[in-house]
Amino acid sequence: MNEKNLLEQLLHYAKLDVYPFHMPGHKRNAALLGETLPYALDITEIDGFDNLHAPQGILKKLNEQLSRIWGSRQSFALVNGSTCGILAGVAACVSRGDTVLVARNCHQSVYHALELFGAKPVYLLPPVDAGSSIAGSITPEQVRRALEAHRNTRLIIVTSPTYDGVISDMAGIVDAAHKKQIPVLADEAHGAHLAFTELAKYSAVHAGADIVIHSLHKTLPALTQCAAAHLCGALVDPVRFARALSVFETSSPSYILLASIAQCADFLETKGTAAFASYRDRLAAFSDSCRDLRHLVALGKGRDTLENHPTFFAFDFGKLPVVTARTQMDGQTLLQALRQRFAIEGEMAAVSYALLMTSVCDTDAGFSRLADALHAIDCEAAPCEMPPVFPAQTLPEMRFTPAEAAALPGRLCGFSDCLGKTGLSYIRLYPPGTPLLVPGEVFDALIVEQLQAAEAHHLQVLTSCGKPGHALVCD
Ligand SMILES: Cc1ncc(COP(=O)(O)O)c(C=O)c1O
């Protein structure tokens, strides 16, 4: 087989008259099952298609292509999302009882890793942007101070860019960490595209973070769950990382997802430069169109510049938080108006903003529809000042580490009765799923206040105990 990439190889194979006496059970029988789903391409590790967990052929080449595109030491195609890369990254770096510096606004997968591997978290609390209530950047100075205070730190985990698009000074953070021989895991799930923009210099790959995790599906043309892990520094053993991946990644990787990663990689290599140039132009035109918004603020667009957001080191221009804080609307009201009146579905609502996500695959028509919708809503908006609510600027008391808390017996308790008790559940606002309360922390008045505000603004509160409005607690 000398086809160019995995998808072409799958398409070629599907046309051959090879009968599958192997998994999957659908047997590529479109006559029986219909052609709506891509059964014909959904194979397993049959002859000629390599093995994701011991790649020697086409999947090895795919990993090498990813490494070439991003400029890593070694890369790994992932089919279980960034989640499996983050779990493996933490597993490769920490042992039970180790101290880990963690940005508090990390994704739930980071917390799950801390819990699984018995790490002791020391949180880096991001500052809050006054105008939008969006969490700002973690600074190298914060990291340096924390490393001084916690000399036994084994790993640093930072999310950059965040879900909202806020970028931290990863070069400064990596420098501070590497001076002490401490590895950095960068959750760059939302930043796989940075390498193709003028923000490339701020990417964690460029900064030489030891492990960088990308959700290709979030900001690049790839199917949901497609992701990549890149080893960019020298402080993590690639063998240990690969072994950990084999624990957390499925033993039945979808070739449809792998083909999507291959397609994405080919797109970036062959069409990336032109596509990202058009994307930049589209965003610039959209930004211009936001200049005359009166009450809504498209963050970083129109007349809003980064100088208005001093807690942001840099900002991903592809993210579009639309701040409603100067209107009578909350984020959810804005999302509803966009959905019901303009057939636009946004990404997520917070109290004082709604987040819209753009990508290199957006169209001029899509941007125009959004610009028209925002102008129509802005014209009708009544000015009004909404006090900022999230996120909190203090951390709840930690009585137990997440791993210790996971081993404690608990009882279900309604949120309204939780004050003063130790929570054993994660309490999260979803999306993005960063926690208000981590197991082992105390329900204080601020948490209760935040839960009430979330309810008032129709934000989804998820609790890991499975019963809405409740948490597992111990007294
Ligand atoms: C910051 C961040 N990291 C990691 C993840 C996990 O990514 P995935 O869904 O690809 O597993 C998410 C998902 O929303 C995220 O927002």
The ligand as an SDF file (V2000), in Angstrom:
LIG
                    3D

 16 16  0  0  0  0  0  0  0  0999 V2000
   -8.9540   23.2360   29.4630 C   0  0  0  0  0  0  0  0  0  0  0  0
   -9.3750   21.8460   29.0770 C   0  0  0  0  0  0  0  0  0  0  0  0
   -8.5000   20.8500   29.2200 N   0  0  0  0  0  0  0  0  0  0  0  0
   -8.8100   19.5830   28.8990 C   0  0  0  0  0  0  0  0  0  0  0  0
  -10.0590   19.2730   28.4080 C   0  0  0  0  0  0  0  0  0  0  0  0
  -10.3640   17.8520   28.0640 C   0  0  0  0  0  0  0  0  0  0  0  0
  -10.3740   17.7260   26.6810 O   0  0  0  0  0  0  0  0  0  0  0  0
  -11.0350   16.5240   25.9130 P   0  0  0  0  0  0  0  0  0  0  0  0
  -12.5040   16.7940   25.9060 O   0  0  0  0  0  0  0  0  0  0  0  0
  -10.4010   16.5870   24.5640 O   0  0  0  0  0  0  0  0  0  0  0  0
  -10.7150   15.2700   26.6410 O   0  0  0  0  0  0  0  0  0  0  0  0
  -11.0070   20.2880   28.2410 C   0  0  0  0  0  0  0  0  0  0  0  0
  -12.3500   19.9540   27.7130 C   0  0  0  0  0  0  0  0  0  0  0  0
  -13.2500   20.7210   27.6930 O   0  0  0  0  0  0  0  0  0  0  0  0
  -10.6640   21.6100   28.5770 C   0  0  0  0  0  0  0  0  0  0  0  0
  -11.5240   22.6240   28.4420 O   0  0  0  0  0  0  0  0  0  0  0  0
  1  2  1  0
  2  3  1  0
  2 15  2  0
  3  4  2  0
  4  5  1  0
  5  6  1  0
  5 12  2  0
  6  7  1  0
  7  8  1  0
  8  9  2  0
  8 10  1  0
  8 11  1  0
 12 13  1  0
 12 15  1  0
 13 14  2  0
 15 16  1  0
M  END
$$$$
